[in-house]
Each structure stands twice: as C-alpha cells, then as structure tokens.
Amino acid sequence: MPASRSTSRNTELKPRPRPRRRWPLVLIGLLVLLGAAVFVLPASMIARFLPPQVQAEDFSGSLIHGAAGKISVNAHDAGAIEWRLHPLALLRAELAVDIHWVKVSFVIDGTAELAGKGFAAHDIHGGGPLENLRDIGLGADWRGACTLSFAEIKSDFSKLQSAVGSLEVANLASAAIAGGADLGGYTVRLATGAVSPDGSINASLNDTGGPVEVQAQIQFSPAARTGTLSGTLKARADASPELRHQLDSLAQVRPRDAQGRFPVDLEFTL
C-alpha cells in the first residue's frame, strides 16, 4: 500500500508540458511579407517620403529600384532622378538610397539618408555644364564645366547644416566680365566647420590657372542668396585687354603689393 501511494503522488506532481510559443514564427512571417511587399510596391510610393518643397512625377520601376522623370524643387525644374533603396533602413523608419540625378547633361551620384526632419548625403560626385543649372536658379549668367566632390552634406530642409568637399569650374565665363572671355579655372573648398549654425557658408577660393590669379575667402548666405569675396587678385600675362582694364579699375583705390596683387572685397548675389 505505501508503495502505491508514492507512485500516485509522483504522478500528480509531474509538470504539464508548456504550449509552444508561436510569436517568433509569426514575427518572422510578418517580416518576410513586409520585405516581399517592399519589392513589389510601385515607385510612386517614394513620394510619401519627400519633403513639401520637393515634387516628383512620371514614375517608373519599383520602390526598391525606380525613377522619377520629373523633379521640381520650390516649383523649379530639377531634372530627373533614379534610385536604389536600402530595404533594411525602412525597418528603422528611415530612408536610405543610392541616387543618380540628371539635369540635361549635369549628372550627380551619391547616397542619401532621410530621417525625421532632415537628410544627410555622402560620397557625392559628378558634374556638367553650369548652363544646365539655370532652371534651378544657379549660374544665371555663367558658363563653364563644373566638377564636384563632397564627402558629406547635411540639411534640415530649411538650411544647410554641414558640407565638406570641393567644387571646381573650368573655362569659366560671364557675359558681364571681359565681354564673355574665358576666365580660367577655380576651386572652392569647404572644410569641416565651413557651415555656421545659421546656415551661412565660409569657403576658400583659389584659381587653377588662367588669366587671373585668385586667393580669397567666400562668405555666403543661402537664405539671402548674397555673399562677399575677400582676398587678392592679379592679372596674368594672358589676360585679355578688356579683362585687364576691368581689374585695373578695381585696383584704383587699392595699392598693389610687391607681386602685383591687389586686395578686393566684392559683394555678389546668386
């Protein structure tokens, strides 16, 4: 009898098997479905991530790899764009994308990340004729070939927050200067910290050869679209008579140094 009671007690104390947890399988299934949906969604879905200032039309392809044949920024024609989305960024409620932007024959490639109320772009490179940028308000009276390379650009959509890189122009010319003669080449460099908290830009400007020797600093306010150029200029031997005359006019009230350079403080508007 005692042995029988012991056996009954052991049977009663035996734990019941726990039900299997299904939530990990459900979560994996949802992630698979989400990933599959992202790959088949139309390219027009990208419009949901764009800021109010940017409008896009003429979509083709998918959300992952698509294109918009017409982009406008603040109602200005901004060309066309092709992108490749990084799907994993969507799980963080962010948008990370490789971009190929074309405005006539001006082309830029880079990687952009949109999150919250701002964006960051990295490894930006490309270039083309300045004339192709007139529709978006840049280089209205200028001609030349532009090449750019930036490691980083950040903005909160209202103002520039950071920019590190360089912009080079060759065969620069303007109808307002020396009758449109070739002014040579120049490089604008933005170092770390070149953008102030208010969005103003401080950059260095140097010539890369041509009729004018330039060593200067540029301060520019994107909000007011005005800036100043402060530094020294000097006409080289191959400067045209008209260009030399205009430089001499600037130097009338500024003494030249021993190398023939004279100081300038010029205001400009873009």
Helices and strands as residue ranges (DSSP letters): H 2-13, H 23-40, G 43-49, E 54-61, E 65-73, E 76-77, E 80-85, H 87-90, E 95-103, E 106-115, E 118-129, G 130-136, E 142-155, E 160-174, G 178-180, E 185-190, E 201-209, E 212-221, E 226-235, H 241-250, E 262-269
